[in-house]
Every structure is written in structure tokens, then in C-alpha cells.
Amino acid sequence: MIADPDYPKIILSFAYRGYLIELDRNMEQGQEIYSVWVDYAQGCAVAVPCALTPKEAIRKAKRWVDNRLDRRGI
């Protein structure tokens, strides 16, 4: 059992091309870091495990969605 579980702290959520993008903020060694969860019809994924700014995290998450849709030919 984990004594101090790390729950997501979603600070922003929005839809992008049919995917729900959720921006999470956390602290790691005194530094704010951001990650992005993406929910979609087939499940969910951590699209961006670590970014130093919200802008960078969102840009990478949108690229993740675009790449996924491009591979599917959508």
C-alpha cells in the first residue's frame, strides 16, 4: 500500500479533435511540472509525462492527438 498516493491535480480540461485533454500540475523536487492525460473512446493515456510549462504540455498533447489521428488516417 502506498502511504502517500499521488492523485492527479487537473487544472485545465478541454476537448480537442474528439479527445479530452486534461492538464495535471504537480511538484517534483521543488519544481512545478505538468503532465497531460488524454481520454478517448478506446481508453486513456498519459500523452505527456513531463513538461516544464503548461504551454509546452498542451502543445505536446495536441501533437500526440494529431499523430494518433494521422496514423489512423483521420
N, C-alpha and C positions, 0 to 999 in steps of 0.2 A: 504494500500500500504506500502511495506517495503521501508524505507528510504535508507538503505544500504544493498542491496541484496548480498548474499554470493554465488558467481559463482565458480564452480569447477576450480581448477588450476591444470590441468593434467600435470604431469611431466614425466610420463612414460606410454607407452601403448604397449601391446603385446598380441599375440594370445596364448591361452593355451587350448588344447583339444577341439577346436571349439568355445571357448568363447573368447571375447575380454576383457582383464583385463586393467583397467585404474587406475593408481595410482594418487591420489589427495593429495596435500600438503596444509595445512592451519595453521594459528596461533590461539591458544586458550590460553588466559591469559598468553601471552608471551612464550608459549611452542609450538614448531612445532609439529603438529600431522598429521597423514596420514590416509586416508581412501581409500577404493577401490570400484569402480563401476565395475560391470560385465554386459556386453551386450551379449545377445544370441538370438536365433531365436524367442523365446516367449516373449522377452521384455528385461528389465534391472533391476538390483537390486543393492543395497548397500550391498556388501558381507562382508565388514569390515568397521564398522562405525568409529572406532578409534584404532590407533596403534601408538606407540611411535617412531618406526623406519620404514624405507622403507622395510627393510628385513623382519621384523615381519609382516607387512601388506601384502606383497607378499606371504609369507608362508601361512598366514591365508586365503588369497583369493584362492590359489591353493587348499587348503584343502576344502574350500567351494565348489569349482567346483567338486573336486573328490567325495565329499559326495553326491552332487546332482546327478552326473552321476551314482554312486553306487546304489542310491535309484531307479533309472530308469533301472538298470540292464545293463548298457552300459560299 
